[in-house]
């Protein structure tokens, strides 16, 4: 369990984002840059840092005021393994806000074609490659859900 979290915002409140890096991943530079970007966009950010267990994400999300999203980064390629308990924990903590995953999502030079489907099967709502996509999504989440449904039809 992490002893400290960083909870700050800049500008107009747009909700809270719980941010961190998946349990087996110690990469934090992108995490801090994304936190800065989101704060400048007016979000309050609860940054759980690196090596964050799924349960800690769900606990923080369940306690957050005006939760807009949970953002989980993974650069070591083990996102699906790290999030294997997400369905159970999301239900246990009653987290209904979108769960967004980004980063390098599978191991090796040849990426798993079905990694996005695997993550969605675990309860991940969106998989993004750039922080701008997060802000865009949160401005119009229903539009993106409908777009995905059309793509899958």
VOPAGU-2260 file (C-alpha; in pm, 1 decimal, decimal comma):
REM VOPAGU-2260
SITE   aa  ch    i         X         Y         Z
SITE  UNK   A    0       0,0       0,0       0,0
SITE  UNK   A    1     129,7     346,3     -87,1
SITE  UNK   A    2     176,1     577,1     208,8
SITE  UNK   A    3     114,1     901,5      24,6
SITE  UNK   A    4     -90,2    1020,1    -266,7
SITE  UNK   A    5     -70,9    1350,5    -443,5
SITE  UNK   A    6    -407,8    1521,0    -471,8
SITE  UNK   A    7    -398,9    1858,7    -643,8
SITE  UNK   A    8    -571,9    2053,0    -914,4
SITE  UNK   A    9    -526,9    2372,7   -1113,1
SITE  UNK   A   10    -804,1    2581,4   -1262,1
SITE  UNK   A   11   -1172,6    2509,4   -1295,2
SITE  UNK   A   12   -1292,2    2180,1   -1144,4
SITE  UNK   A   13   -1391,0    1917,3   -1400,2
SITE  UNK   A   14   -1397,1    1622,7   -1164,7
SITE  UNK   A   15   -1143,3    1389,6   -1011,7
SITE  UNK   A   16    -921,3    1142,3   -1190,0
SITE  UNK   A   17    -756,4     859,1    -999,9
SITE  UNK   A   18    -425,7     799,1   -1175,6
SITE  UNK   A   19    -146,2     549,9   -1130,2
SITE  UNK   A   20      71,4     280,4   -1279,4
SITE  UNK   A   21     -27,7     -88,9   -1274,2
SITE  UNK   A   22      95,1    -321,5   -1000,0
SITE  UNK   A   23     399,7    -474,3   -1170,8
SITE  UNK   A   24     517,6    -151,3   -1332,1
SITE  UNK   A   25     761,3      99,9   -1181,9
SITE  UNK   A   26     763,2     351,7   -1470,4
SITE  UNK   A   27     660,4     691,3   -1331,9
SITE  UNK   A   28     784,5     964,8   -1564,5
SITE  UNK   A   29     487,3     945,4   -1801,5
SITE  UNK   A   30     257,3     915,4   -1499,4
SITE  UNK   A   31     378,2    1248,5   -1359,4
SITE  UNK   A   32     360,4    1418,6   -1699,2
SITE  UNK   A   33       3,1    1296,7   -1751,3
SITE  UNK   A   34     -91,6    1416,0   -1401,6
SITE  UNK   A   35      45,7    1763,0   -1482,3
SITE  UNK   A   36    -139,7    1769,4   -1813,6
SITE  UNK   A   37    -470,4    1668,7   -1652,3
SITE  UNK   A   38    -435,5    1927,3   -1375,9
SITE  UNK   A   39    -380,9    2195,6   -1637,9
SITE  UNK   A   40    -701,8    2077,9   -1801,4
SITE  UNK   A   41    -886,1    2150,0   -1475,2
SITE  UNK   A   42    -908,5    1801,4   -1325,0
SITE  UNK   A   43    -828,0    1715,9    -967,2
SITE  UNK   A   44    -578,1    1429,7    -978,1
SITE  UNK   A   45    -522,4    1166,8    -713,2
SITE  UNK   A   46    -189,7    1021,4    -822,7
SITE  UNK   A   47    -126,3     681,1    -666,3
SITE  UNK   A   48     214,2     647,0    -833,5
SITE  UNK   A   49     389,0     331,7    -950,7
SITE  UNK   A   50     329,0     -33,5    -863,1
SITE  UNK   A   51     -32,2      27,6    -762,6
SITE  UNK   A   52    -244,9    -280,4    -698,0
SITE  UNK   A   53    -587,3    -286,3    -863,2
SITE  UNK   A   54    -756,7    -282,2    -525,6
SITE  UNK   A   55    -586,6      45,4    -436,9
SITE  UNK   A   56    -718,7     202,6    -759,1
SITE  UNK   A   57   -1071,3      84,8    -679,8
SITE  UNK   A   58   -1054,5     194,6    -315,4
SITE  UNK   A   59    -931,5     543,4    -410,8
SITE  UNK   A   60   -1197,7     566,2    -682,0
SITE  UNK   A   61   -1473,6     470,3    -439,3
SITE  UNK   A   62   -1360,4     741,9    -197,6
SITE  UNK   A   63   -1303,9    1020,1    -455,3
SITE  UNK   A   64   -1533,8    1320,6    -478,6
SITE  UNK   A   65   -1683,0    1379,2    -825,4
SITE  UNK   A   66   -1496,2    1086,9    -985,3
SITE  UNK   A   67   -1457,5    1140,8   -1359,1
SITE  UNK   A   68   -1235,2     841,3   -1441,2
SITE  UNK   A   69    -973,8     593,9   -1326,7
SITE  UNK   A   70    -661,5     607,5   -1541,9
SITE  UNK   A   71    -418,4     314,4   -1525,3
SITE  UNK   A   72     -86,8     325,2   -1706,4
SITE  UNK   A   73     126,2      26,8   -1796,8
SITE  UNK   A   74     456,3      49,3   -1980,7
SITE  UNK   A   75     599,7    -294,5   -1908,7
SITE  UNK   A   76     341,6    -478,3   -2119,1
SITE  UNK   A   77     169,7    -669,3   -1838,4
SITE  UNK   A   78    -152,7    -468,3   -1811,8
SITE  UNK   A   79    -386,0    -764,9   -1863,4
SITE  UNK   A   80    -210,9    -971,5   -1595,7
SITE  UNK   A   81    -205,7    -679,4   -1352,2
SITE  UNK   A   82    -577,5    -614,1   -1401,5
SITE  UNK   A   83    -698,2    -975,0   -1379,9
SITE  UNK   A   84    -891,3    -898,6   -1059,6
SITE  UNK   A   85   -1051,5    -580,6   -1196,0
SITE  UNK   A   86   -1400,2    -727,4   -1255,9
SITE  UNK   A   87   -1433,2    -847,2    -896,1
SITE  UNK   A   88   -1282,5    -534,3    -740,2
SITE  UNK   A   89   -1477,8    -293,4    -957,7
SITE  UNK   A   90   -1800,1    -461,2    -844,7
SITE  UNK   A   91   -1686,9    -480,5    -481,1
SITE  UNK   A   92   -1605,1    -107,4    -466,4
SITE  UNK   A   93   -1899,8     -11,7    -690,9
SITE  UNK   A   94   -1690,0     194,5    -932,0
SITE  UNK   A   95   -1906,3     309,3   -1222,8
SITE  UNK   A   96   -1679,6     581,2   -1365,2
SITE  UNK   A   97   -1486,6     491,1   -1679,8
SITE  UNK   A   98   -1167,8     292,1   -1637,1
SITE  UNK   A   99    -911,5     396,2   -1896,3
SITE  UNK   A  100    -584,7     215,0   -1965,7
SITE  UNK   A  101    -293,2     343,4   -2168,3
SITE  UNK   A  102      69,9     269,6   -2243,5
SITE  UNK   A  103     261,8     -25,0   -2380,7
SITE  UNK   A  104       2,3    -294,0   -2325,9
SITE  UNK   A  105     173,4    -615,5   -2430,5
SITE  UNK   A  106     524,1    -758,2   -2418,5
SITE  UNK   A  107     760,2    -782,4   -2713,9
SITE  UNK   A  108     810,0    -619,2   -3049,2
SITE  UNK   A  109     503,8    -789,1   -3194,7
SITE  UNK   A  110     200,4    -669,3   -3004,3
SITE  UNK   A  111     -94,5    -889,7   -2918,8
SITE  UNK   A  112    -371,9    -809,7   -3162,2
SITE  UNK   A  113    -642,7    -888,9   -2910,4
SITE  UNK   A  114    -501,7    -695,9   -2611,5
SITE  UNK   A  115    -772,4    -427,3   -2634,1
SITE  UNK   A  116   -1045,1    -692,9   -2639,3
SITE  UNK   A  117    -877,9    -870,2   -2345,7
SITE  UNK   A  118    -868,9    -548,4   -2143,1
SITE  UNK   A  119   -1230,9    -467,9   -2229,4
SITE  UNK   A  120   -1323,3    -818,4   -2117,8
SITE  UNK   A  121   -1172,0    -732,5   -1779,9
SITE  UNK   A  122   -1392,4    -423,9   -1751,4
SITE  UNK   A  123   -1166,8    -157,5   -1900,8
SITE  UNK   A  124   -1388,2      97,5   -2076,0
SITE  UNK   A  125   -1132,3     263,9   -2300,6
SITE  UNK   A  126    -774,7     213,0   -2416,9
SITE  UNK   A  127    -593,0     528,8   -2523,8
SITE  UNK   A  128    -246,3     609,4   -2650,5
SITE  UNK   A  129    -234,4     984,1   -2573,3
SITE  UNK   A  130    -349,9    1195,3   -2276,9
SITE  UNK   A  131    -543,7    1428,7   -2509,1
SITE  UNK   A  132    -775,3    1136,8   -2582,4
SITE  UNK   A  133    -866,8    1123,0   -2212,9
SITE  UNK   A  134    -982,2    1484,5   -2201,7
SITE  UNK   A  135   -1166,5    1447,6   -2532,7
SITE  UNK   A  136   -1340,0    1133,3   -2407,7
SITE  UNK   A  137   -1441,9    1289,8   -2076,9
SITE  UNK   A  138   -1595,9    1586,3   -2255,3
SITE  UNK   A  139   -1821,0    1358,3   -2463,5
SITE  UNK   A  140   -1820,9    1004,6   -2314,4
SITE  UNK   A  141   -2158,4     904,1   -2460,1
SITE  UNK   A  142   -2039,2     992,1   -2812,4
SITE  UNK   A  143   -1738,8     761,3   -2774,2
SITE  UNK   A  144   -1948,0     475,8   -2635,3
SITE  UNK   A  145   -2188,3     500,2   -2929,5
SITE  UNK   A  146   -1898,6     518,7   -3173,7
SITE  UNK   A  147   -1744,8     199,9   -3026,6
SITE  UNK   A  148   -2082,8      22,2   -3042,8
SITE  UNK   A  149   -2112,9     113,8   -3411,7
SITE  UNK   A  150   -1759,2     -12,2   -3480,7
SITE  UNK   A  151   -1840,8    -344,6   -3313,3
SITE  UNK   A  152   -2176,6    -390,5   -3489,4
